[in-house]
Amino acid sequence: MNNLVTNKYASALLSIALEENKNEEYREYIKSLIKVIEENRDILTLLSDAFISKDEKKNVVDKVFVNSPSIYLNNFIKVIIDNGRARNLLDILKEFIKVSNSHDDIVEGLIYSAEKLSEKQIDELTLALEKKLSKKVYLRPKIDKDLIGGFKIVINDSVYDYSIKYKVDNLRNNLLGGN
């Protein structure tokens, strides 16, 4: 599915969320939904299977998505099924997170470290980034044993690298004639 179509679906869902004044609820529910779908790819296979009727697929939506914050969200997923785009549901949901975050001036990123960071460390780094970026920041921790020590934060196309590996690589480049 091309990005324009994915974005149109995501933007339409954002309009619904805003109309209901439930953008944050939609965003949190959809994050959990993305996680479930990524862990159970069979859901997309089932919803996009040509041999299963649209009505049966919609019944699955009603049974599986019972904790949805709104009937409109379930109906939205049913529209995706009706339009034969169920195989792209995950891409649409991920795009919704992006446009929803953008609307609320939120950025999400990953913080890589060699060992698990404490909540306090993550909170301090988050606060510093919020001041720097003038946006609400959410960081998800990831362990990267290649870092040796320190941390690296990736938000969209920006990388804030304070890892020992980065410093060693820079030092090596400088010593070998790099700038």
KEFIPA-542574 format. One record per residue: residue in three letters; x, y, z of N, C-alpha, C in turn. Coordinates in steps of 0.1 Angstrom, whole numbers, padded with zeros to 4 digits, always signed. Last residue first. Layout:
AlaXYZXYZXYZ;...
***
This chain:
Asn+0387+0136+0102+0386+0149+0108+0380+0148+0121;Gly+0413+0109+0100+0399+0115+0097+0398+0129+0104;Gly+0436+0098+0107+0436+0108+0097+0423+0114+0093;Leu+0435+0080+0128+0438+0074+0115+0437+0085+0104;Leu+0425+0095+0149+0439+0091+0149+0444+0086+0136;Asn+0398+0099+0141+0407+0110+0142+0422+0106+0142;Asn+0390+0072+0143+0389+0079+0130+0398+0091+0130;Arg+0393+0067+0170+0401+0059+0160+0401+0066+0147;Leu+0375+0086+0181+0389+0087+0184+0397+0079+0174;Asn+0351+0075+0170+0355+0089+0167+0370+0091+0169;Asp+0351+0050+0183+0351+0051+0169+0356+0065+0164;Val+0349+0059+0210+0360+0051+0206+0362+0052+0190;Lys+0324+0071+0209+0336+0079+0213+0348+0072+0208;Tyr+0307+0049+0203+0308+0061+0194+0320+0069+0197;Lys+0312+0033+0226+0315+0028+0212+0317+0040+0202;Ile+0301+0048+0246+0315+0047+0246+0320+0042+0232;Ser+0275+0071+0235+0280+0058+0239+0295+0057+0238;Tyr+0258+0091+0229+0267+0093+0240+0273+0080+0245;Asp+0241+0103+0203+0249+0092+0206+0260+0096+0217;Tyr+0212+0109+0190+0220+0115+0201+0228+0104+0207;Val+0198+0112+0159+0205+0103+0168+0214+0111+0177;Ser+0168+0117+0140+0179+0123+0149+0185+0112+0158;Asp+0146+0108+0127+0159+0108+0119+0171+0114+0128;Asn+0130+0096+0154+0128+0099+0140+0142+0098+0133;Ile+0154+0093+0177+0141+0098+0176+0139+0103+0161;Val+0175+0074+0196+0171+0076+0183+0157+0081+0183;Ile+0203+0076+0218+0189+0079+0216+0186+0081+0202;Lys+0225+0056+0235+0222+0063+0223+0207+0064+0222;Phe+0249+0055+0263+0236+0053+0257+0235+0060+0243;Gly+0274+0037+0282+0268+0050+0277+0254+0046+0271;Gly+0292+0008+0268+0287+0017+0279+0280+0029+0273;Ile+0290-0011+0246+0300-0012+0257+0295-0004+0269;Leu+0272-0015+0225+0275-0002+0229+0286-0001+0240;Asp+0265-0041+0219+0276-0035+0212+0280-0022+0217;Lys+0241-0047+0233+0254-0051+0239+0266-0046+0232;Asp+0215-0029+0239+0224-0031+0227+0238-0034+0233;Ile+0182-0029+0249+0195-0033+0252+0203-0035+0239;Lys+0160-0001+0250+0164-0013+0243+0178-0016+0247;Pro+0132+0018+0262+0145+0013+0263+0148+0000+0255;Arg+0115+0044+0247+0114+0030+0250+0128+0024+0251;Leu+0104+0076+0255+0115+0067+0252+0112+0053+0256;Tyr+0086+0103+0246+0084+0090+0251+0096+0082+0246;Val+0082+0138+0251+0090+0127+0246+0087+0114+0253;Lys+0067+0168+0240+0066+0156+0249+0074+0145+0243;Lys+0089+0194+0231+0079+0185+0228+0078+0174+0239;Ser+0113+0209+0229+0100+0215+0232+0088+0207+0228;Leu+0138+0197+0228+0129+0196+0216+0116+0204+0217;Lys+0150+0203+0253+0157+0206+0241+0148+0207+0229;Lys+0130+0194+0271+0134+0208+0271+0141+0212+0258;Glu+0129+0167+0264+0117+0175+0263+0120+0190+0263;Leu+0155+0159+0270+0151+0159+0256+0138+0168+0254;Ala+0153+0161+0298+0163+0169+0291+0160+0170+0276;Leu+0133+0141+0303+0131+0155+0307+0141+0165+0299;Thr+0147+0118+0294+0134+0122+0288+0132+0137+0291;Leu+0167+0117+0313+0170+0118+0299+0158+0123+0291;Glu+0152+0112+0336+0161+0124+0335+0164+0127+0320;Asp+0139+0088+0330+0131+0100+0332+0139+0113+0331;Ile+0161+0071+0328+0152+0073+0316+0144+0086+0318;Gln+0169+0072+0355+0178+0076+0344+0170+0080+0331;Lys+0146+0062+0368+0151+0075+0371+0160+0081+0360;Glu+0146+0036+0358+0135+0045+0355+0139+0059+0357;Ser+0178+0026+0347+0168+0027+0357+0157+0037+0352;Leu+0187+0006+0319+0187+0019+0326+0176+0019+0336;Lys+0205-0024+0313+0192-0018+0316+0194-0005+0324;Glu+0234-0019+0292+0227-0025+0303+0214-0018+0306;Ala+0239-0005+0269+0245-0018+0271+0239-0026+0282;Ser+0211+0011+0253+0222+0011+0263+0227-0003+0264;Tyr+0190+0032+0235+0198+0020+0235+0209+0022+0246;Ile+0159+0044+0233+0171+0046+0240+0178+0033+0242;Leu+0137+0055+0208+0144+0044+0214+0156+0049+0221;Gly+0108+0077+0207+0121+0072+0203+0126+0060+0211;Glu+0084+0100+0198+0087+0087+0204+0101+0083+0199;Val+0069+0131+0204+0079+0123+0197+0082+0111+0205;Ile+0040+0152+0201+0047+0141+0209+0057+0135+0199;Asp+0019+0170+0194+0033+0174+0196+0041+0165+0205;Asp-0004+0159+0187-0003+0163+0201+0011+0167+0205;His+0000+0154+0160-0011+0163+0164-0009+0168+0178;Ser+0020+0135+0162+0023+0148+0156+0013+0158+0160;Asn+0006+0114+0173+0017+0120+0180+0020+0134+0175;Ser-0011+0109+0151-0017+0113+0164-0006+0119+0172;Val+0007+0102+0131-0001+0114+0129-0007+0119+0142;Lys+0018+0078+0143+0027+0090+0139+0018+0103+0138;Ile-0004+0062+0147+0004+0066+0159+0013+0079+0155;Phe-0012+0059+0120-0020+0066+0130-0012+0071+0142;Glu+0009+0043+0112+0008+0056+0106-0001+0065+0115;Lys+0002+0019+0125+0015+0026+0128+0015+0040+0123;Leu-0022+0014+0112-0022+0017+0126-0009+0024+0131;Ile-0013+0009+0086-0023+0020+0089-0023+0024+0103;Asp+0003-0013+0090+0009-0001+0085+0000+0011+0087;Leu-0017-0032+0098-0006-0028+0107+0000-0015+0103;Leu-0034-0033+0075-0039-0028+0088-0028-0024+0097;Asn-0030-0045+0051-0022-0032+0054-0026-0026+0068;Arg-0047-0065+0048-0033-0069+0049-0024-0057+0053;Ala-0071-0051+0045-0068-0057+0058-0053-0061+0059;Arg-0083-0039+0023-0070-0034+0028-0065-0040+0041;Gly-0108-0041+0012-0098-0051+0008-0084-0046+0012;Asn-0128-0026+0022-0121-0020+0010-0109-0029+0006;Asp-0137-0041+0043-0146-0039+0032-0138-0034+0019;Ile-0115-0037+0061-0118-0050+0055-0126-0049+0043;Ile-0118-0009+0066-0106-0014+0060-0108-0028+0054;Val-0143-0011+0078-0142-0004+0065-0129-0008+0058;Lys-0135-0024+0102-0144-0031+0093-0144-0024+0079;Ile-0120-0004+0113-0113-0016+0109-0122-0024+0100;Phe-0142+0014+0119-0131+0018+0110-0123+0006+0105;Asn-0156-0001+0138-0162+0002+0124-0151+0006+0114;Asn-0137+0001+0159-0141-0012+0153-0147-0010+0139;Leu-0139+0029+0162-0126+0023+0159-0129+0009+0153;Tyr-0166+0032+0170-0161+0038+0157-0148+0032+0153;Ile-0168+0022+0195-0173+0014+0184-0169+0019+0170;Ser-0138+0027+0214-0150+0032+0207-0155+0023+0196;Pro-0117+0015+0226-0123+0027+0233-0135+0032+0226;Ser-0119-0021+0227-0117-0009+0219-0124+0003+0227;Asn-0121-0046+0237-0117-0035+0246-0115-0022+0239;Val-0128-0063+0216-0138-0059+0226-0134-0048+0235;Phe-0116-0073+0193-0114-0060+0197-0124-0055+0206;Val-0126-0100+0188-0112-0097+0192-0110-0084+0198;Lys-0153-0097+0181-0149-0106+0192-0135-0103+0197;Asp-0153-0079+0160-0162-0077+0171-0158-0085+0183;Val-0135-0092+0143-0132-0079+0148-0140-0076+0160;Val-0150-0115+0136-0138-0116+0144-0134-0103+0150;Asn-0170-0103+0122-0174-0109+0134-0161-0112+0143;Lys-0155-0095+0100-0161-0085+0108-0165-0090+0122;Lys-0150-0120+0089-0139-0112+0093-0144-0101+0103;Glu-0176-0127+0081-0169-0135+0092-0157-0127+0097;Asp-0181-0108+0062-0189-0108+0074-0183-0116+0085;Lys-0163-0114+0042-0161-0102+0050-0169-0102+0063;Ser-0153-0149+0044-0162-0138+0040-0159-0126+0048;Ile-0123-0163+0033-0131-0160+0045-0140-0148+0041;Phe-0106-0164+0012-0116-0175+0013-0125-0173+0025;Ala-0087-0144+0014-0098-0143+0004-0109-0153+0005;Asp-0076-0130+0044-0078-0142+0036-0090-0141+0027;Ser-0072-0109+0060-0070-0106+0046-0072-0119+0038;Leu-0076-0118+0086-0084-0107+0081-0083-0104+0066;Leu-0057-0139+0087-0071-0142+0088-0079-0131+0082;Thr-0033-0124+0086-0036-0134+0076-0051-0138+0075;Leu-0036-0108+0108-0036-0102+0095-0039-0112+0084;Ile-0034-0129+0127-0045-0120+0127-0047-0114+0114;Asp-0009-0140+0125-0020-0148+0119-0033-0139+0119;Arg+0009-0126+0139+0007-0122+0124-0004-0129+0118;Asn+0013-0118+0168+0004-0128+0162+0000-0124+0148;Glu+0029-0097+0173+0032-0109+0180+0024-0121+0174;Glu+0017-0077+0159+0031-0080+0156+0035-0094+0162;Ile-0007-0076+0172-0007-0080+0158+0008-0084+0154;Val+0000-0066+0197-0007-0079+0196-0005-0084+0181;Lys+0011-0041+0190+0020-0052+0197+0013-0065+0195;Ile-0011-0029+0180+0001-0031+0171+0009-0042+0177;Leu-0027-0027+0203-0031-0035+0192-0020-0038+0182;Ser-0012-0009+0218-0013-0023+0223-0018-0032+0212;Lys-0015+0013+0202-0002+0008+0205-0003-0006+0210;Ile-0043+0016+0203-0037+0012+0190-0023+0007+0192;Tyr-0046+0025+0229-0052+0012+0225-0045+0007+0213;Glu-0032+0049+0228-0028+0039+0237-0033+0025+0233;Arg-0048+0063+0208-0033+0061+0206-0028+0049+0215;Tyr-0073+0064+0220-0071+0057+0207-0056+0053+0206;Glu-0067+0081+0242-0072+0067+0244-0070+0058+0231;Glu-0059+0104+0228-0049+0097+0237-0054+0082+0239;Asn-0083+0111+0215-0070+0108+0208-0060+0100+0216;Lys-0109+0116+0220-0103+0104+0226-0090+0101+0219;Asn-0130+0133+0210-0121+0138+0221-0114+0126+0228;Glu-0143+0125+0188-0147+0119+0200-0140+0124+0213;Glu-0127+0139+0170-0142+0142+0171-0147+0137+0184;Leu-0103+0126+0173-0104+0140+0177-0119+0144+0179;Ala-0109+0101+0161-0105+0102+0175-0106+0116+0181;Ile-0116+0109+0135-0126+0102+0144-0122+0104+0159;Ser-0092+0119+0127-0103+0128+0127-0114+0122+0136;Leu-0076+0096+0128-0073+0107+0137-0085+0116+0138;Leu-0088+0082+0107-0089+0077+0120-0086+0088+0131;Ala-0079+0098+0086-0093+0097+0088-0096+0092+0102;Ser-0052+0094+0088-0057+0108+0091-0072+0107+0093;Ala-0050+0067+0081-0046+0071+0094-0052+0085+0098;Tyr-0059+0069+0054-0067+0061+0064-0063+0066+0078;Lys-0039+0086+0044-0053+0090+0043-0061+0082+0053;Asn-0016+0070+0048-0017+0083+0055-0032+0088+0055;Thr-0021+0050+0030-0019+0047+0044-0022+0059+0052;Val-0020+0065+0006-0033+0058+0010-0032+0055+0025;Leu+0007+0073+0007-0004+0083+0006-0017+0077+0011;Asn+0022+0050+0007+0022+0059+0019+0010+0069+0019;Asn+0006+0022-0008+0015+0033-0008+0012+0042+0004;Met+0009-0012+0000+0000+0000+0000+0009+0012+0000;
***
